[in-house]
Amino acid sequence: MALLEVQDLHVHYGAVHALQGISFTVEEGQVATLIGSNGAGKSTTLRTISGLVRPSSGSIRFDGQHIGAMAPHKIVRLGIAQSPEGRGVFANLTVHENLEIGAYTRNDRAEVARDRERVLHLFPRLRERLKQLSGTLSGGEQQMLAIARALLARPRLLLLDEPSLGLAPQIVKTIFQIIREINESGTTILLVEQNAHMALRAANQGYVLEVGKIVLADDAHKLSQSDEVRKAYLGIS
Amino acid sequence: MTTLVQTLIDGVALGSLYALIALGYTMVYGILRFINFAHSDIFMLGAWFSCTIAGLLGWAVGTPPTWAFIVVLLAAMAACGLLGFIIERLAYRPLRSAPRINVLITAIGVSLFLENFGQLPKIFGNTPTKMPALIPDIALGSFAGVRLSLVNLIVIVVAVVLMGALEWLIYGTKLGRAMRAVSYDTKTAALMGIDVDRVISITFVVGSALAAAAGFLQAAKIVAVQQPAHVSWVQLGLKAFVAAVIGGIGNVRGAMIGGVLLGLVEMLGGAYLSSELRVVYVFTMLILVLLLKPEGLLGKTTVEKV
């Protein structure tokens, strides 16, 4: 059974039909990616899984349990953490405090401390800036902080919303390298990206979202070879 | 010199009250971005609860024990904390996703309700009452004509202790970290596993309890407690709101500093210029701050990179 199973999910924002019956699965231990252009509904999908947006119909099952009508803070406790679009770091808190907030749901102090060490090992630049207000970090560092913070919830499923957005190519490379490392250490990942090239290289399974519908679903490598994807998303004719 | 020292003491005592009330305005604004106009009524109810509770405990007559004021203070804080919780639950939570103007109007409605409901004969009645003398009206000592009364000392000490506790809560605990996270970005806070509704409830409880403490202290100071809808409550609450704006609305330390500063300005102006224009100094200061530093003295100054 898949770790995350989304079935015929519909979401409305007022009169706008943002998700029009999408279905997809994320297998345990894998990286799945949702690619698509601006406004396709990628972020809406993640926000609905996290409980910030209520679905109008359809089901979301995490590890067999229905989470479609659950409050966001309860979903986090089940093991889903999100690094939101635009990073969402708490600029008024220090880097250290942001990381602590990431572990908000946990009471195992010793384990949290161990995880924080692990995460700071993944993102050594954050260690130098622990005492700094996170609003003063660069965009790349904020993105690292957002991912690090989500990891401190010790999620079984990590949702990443456009980790490459607005970052220099070199930093994007670093971040995707780390995403792979996170996955290799056992965390399942659902990655939402506009950067189809990087996303498909990092993922096992790929889905292409176009105006609220999944139009292509396949093995990520195969997708990156398909003509439609090459033309529309990879800029290769 | 004597006048100056005396005025400074009185100013700090008055300012401590403003600060305690201003904290409630600023904390709610920091999280929900609306001005809780019912907050000054919580302050008023704090005074009335204090009178009522002291009466019920039989301390209206005779000489109450010295610790009586602590019991009444804590009881009034608990009562108003509960009230703040109920108000948020019934009046504001259903409007969580409504336009802010709706919430603002509701706050005014709650304010009018509390003032007028309090005047019902079975509640507090509509005549002024006398606060039981829980704190004896004595001077702790007169040094060269400067009088430090016990009441003023207690006002300042209680305010300092409560603000210290609040500072610890907000900057030293997990809950406080959650409060700051929610005030920065509610949705992302929810993604961290924070129960946002619970944090908002706690914010109302804490803010209301602080206003209640101010209400108790004000009642202990002036002894004659005005009827619930009296203009003096509104004016005090309004000045505390000004203190919150001067300090930078949404900023907890700003509310503390703004409160004390306002108390000092008001008393210094009263002592050296004209005591009839005390309200004028307050609003002049508001105008000056809004002209020169509209975000308030401690308003947002952090540089945010995109």
Interface residues (C-beta under 8 A of the other chain):
Chain A: S50 G51 L52 A71 P72 H73 V76 R77 A81 Q82 P84 G88 F90 A91 N92 L93 E97 E100 I101 G102 Y104 T105 L133 G135 T136 L137 S138 G139 Q142 R149 A153 G166
Chain B: K174 R177 A178 R180 A181 S183 Y184 D185 K187 T188 A189 A190 L191 M192 G193 I194 D195 V196 T302 V303 E304 K305 V306
